[in-house]
Amino acid sequence: GSTSQSVGIDNVDSLVGRVERVHVEIELSKQTIYDSIIKLGPLMAPKFTGDPAEAFAAFAIATEECEKQANELRSHVTPMRASADVVFKTWAKSLEEFSSPSMRERSQTRLDAAKDQYAEVQEAAIASHQGFDALNQRLRDMALFLSNDFNAAAVEEIREEAFSIRDEAKLLGAVLNDCMDAAAVYVANSALRGQVRGPDVSVEPQGKK
């Protein structure tokens, strides 16, 4: 049967799993953002060649994928926060039960460190989904504009906006990387003993950092 201590272990394991999941969703977010920027490129090319309807459709589909992925990411950040709340409240409460002051102090020190590491994950995850939502609004506006007006003059008018979107996507990429790094650190330090879960908890090999 489960004891109050084993419930604590289960809570910690659950939080580690949720942080890993956010890591995976962040990586998928990076891929969809990259794809939408790649699909926007040809639409803005000074010498456009190819089928305009096909090129526009590819961009529109990529922006829809971005929207879906942003919703997916957000849906995993909320339960992660709730899970962390339970873990750290349980841990803080358990400090009262120590008979040894030195053991209590050690546990308190480790609790503070774990909270700090988790706070970095949460902060970066919130910044990631907020930045992703803001980028998606701009991508959606771009698709909407071009859906009624995709010709040389219209493209000339919004080329600067497209460059600005590309720059914003680059900056967002750095925020997403920060979140993945913070998640990897938290998982490496908090995973249960014997569960070797290093930084690469992604769906595919990450390649070079």
C-alpha positions in Angstrom: 0.0 0.0 0.0 1.1 3.6 -0.3 2.4 5.6 2.6 2.5 9.4 2.9 6.2 9.2 1.9 5.5 7.2 -1.2 2.8 9.7 -2.3 5.6 12.3 -2.2 7.8 10.2 -4.5 4.8 9.7 -6.9 4.2 13.4 -6.9 7.8 14.2 -7.8 7.9 11.5 -10.5 4.7 13.0 -12.0 6.2 16.5 -12.0 9.4 15.2 -13.7 7.2 13.6 -16.4 5.3 16.8 -16.9 8.5 18.8 -17.3 9.7 16.3 -19.8 6.5 16.6 -21.7 6.9 20.4 -21.9 10.4 19.9 -23.2 9.0 17.7 -26.0 6.3 20.3 -26.8 8.8 23.1 -26.9 10.9 21.1 -29.4 7.8 20.5 -31.5 7.0 24.2 -31.3 10.5 25.1 -32.6 9.9 22.8 -35.6 6.5 24.3 -36.5 7.8 27.8 -36.2 10.7 27.0 -38.4 8.4 25.4 -41.0 6.1 28.5 -41.1 9.1 30.9 -41.7 10.5 28.6 -44.4 7.1 28.6 -46.1 6.8 32.4 -45.9 10.1 32.9 -47.6 9.1 32.0 -51.2 6.0 34.2 -51.0 8.3 37.2 -50.4 10.9 36.3 -52.9 11.6 39.2 -55.4 11.5 36.8 -58.3 8.6 34.5 -57.4 8.5 31.3 -59.4 6.1 28.4 -58.9 2.4 28.0 -58.3 1.2 31.0 -56.2 -1.9 29.1 -55.0 0.2 26.2 -53.9 2.8 28.3 -52.2 0.2 30.3 -50.3 -1.7 27.1 -49.3 1.6 25.7 -47.9 2.1 28.8 -45.8 -1.5 28.9 -44.6 -1.3 25.2 -43.5 2.0 25.9 -41.7 0.4 28.8 -39.8 -2.5 26.6 -38.7 0.0 23.9 -37.5 1.7 26.7 -35.4 -1.7 27.6 -33.8 -2.4 24.0 -33.0 1.0 23.5 -31.5 0.8 26.7 -29.4 -2.5 25.3 -27.9 -0.9 22.0 -27.3 2.1 23.6 -25.5 -0.2 25.7 -23.3 -2.3 22.7 -22.4 0.9 21.1 -20.9 2.2 24.1 -19.1 -0.9 24.5 -16.8 -0.9 21.0 -15.4 2.9 21.2 -14.9 2.4 24.3 -12.7 -0.4 22.6 -10.7 1.9 19.5 -10.2 4.8 21.7 -9.0 2.5 23.4 -6.5 1.6 20.0 -4.9 5.2 18.8 -4.9 6.7 21.9 -3.2 3.8 22.3 -0.7 4.1 18.6 0.3 7.9 18.9 0.7 7.7 22.1 2.7 5.1 20.5 5.0 7.3 17.4 5.6 10.1 19.6 7.0 8.1 20.0 10.2 8.3 16.2 10.8 12.1 15.9 11.1 13.5 15.2 14.5 17.1 16.0 13.4 17.8 19.7 12.8 20.7 18.9 10.5 18.5 16.6 8.3 15.8 19.3 8.2 18.3 21.9 7.1 19.6 19.6 4.4 16.1 18.9 3.1 15.3 22.7 3.2 18.4 23.5 1.2 17.6 20.9 -1.4 13.9 22.1 -1.5 15.1 25.7 -2.2 17.4 24.5 -5.0 14.7 22.4 -6.6 12.2 25.3 -6.4 14.7 27.6 -8.0 15.4 25.1 -10.8 11.7 24.5 -11.4 11.0 28.3 -11.3 13.4 28.7 -14.3 11.4 26.1 -16.2 8.1 27.7 -15.5 9.2 31.2 -16.3 10.8 30.1 -19.6 7.7 27.9 -20.5 5.3 30.9 -19.9 7.6 33.2 -21.9 7.6 30.6 -24.6 3.9 30.2 -25.0 3.3 33.9 -24.7 5.9 34.6 -27.4 4.5 31.8 -29.5 0.9 33.3 -29.2 2.2 36.8 -30.2 4.1 35.3 -33.2 1.0 33.4 -34.3 -1.1 36.5 -34.3 1.3 38.1 -36.8 1.5 34.9 -38.9 -2.3 34.8 -39.0 -2.5 38.5 -40.0 0.0 37.8 -42.8 -2.0 34.9 -44.1 -5.2 36.9 -43.9 -3.7 39.8 -45.8 -2.3 37.6 -48.6 -5.5 35.5 -48.9 -7.2 38.4 -50.6 -4.3 40.2 -52.1 -1.4 38.1 -53.2 0.3 40.1 -56.0 3.6 41.9 -56.6 2.4 45.2 -55.3 0.8 43.7 -52.1 3.9 41.7 -51.4 6.1 44.8 -51.8 3.9 46.5 -49.2 4.3 43.9 -46.5 7.9 42.6 -47.2 9.2 44.6 -44.2 6.6 43.0 -42.0 7.7 39.5 -43.2 11.3 40.3 -42.3 10.2 41.5 -38.9 8.2 38.3 -38.3 11.3 36.3 -39.3 13.4 38.2 -36.8 10.8 37.7 -34.1 10.8 34.0 -34.8 14.6 33.9 -34.3 14.4 35.7 -31.0 11.6 33.3 -29.9 13.8 30.4 -30.9 16.3 31.6 -28.2 13.5 31.7 -25.6 12.5 28.2 -26.5 16.1 26.9 -26.2 16.3 28.5 -22.8 13.2 26.6 -21.8 14.5 23.3 -23.1 17.8 23.8 -21.3 16.0 24.7 -18.0 13.8 21.6 -18.4 16.8 19.3 -19.0 18.6 20.6 -15.9 15.5 20.1 -13.7 14.9 16.6 -15.1 18.6 15.6 -14.7 18.6 16.7 -11.1 15.1 15.6 -10.0 14.5 12.3 -11.8 14.1 9.3 -9.4 17.2 7.3 -8.6 18.1 4.8 -11.4 16.0 6.6 -14.0 18.8 8.0 -16.2 17.0 10.8 -17.9 19.6 13.1 -19.3 19.0 16.3 -21.2 17.8 14.6 -24.4 14.2 13.8 -23.6 13.1 14.8 -27.0 11.1 12.9 -29.6 14.1 12.9 -32.0 17.8 13.3 -31.6 18.5 16.9 -30.9 21.8 17.2 -32.8 24.1 20.0 -31.8 23.1 22.4 -29.0 
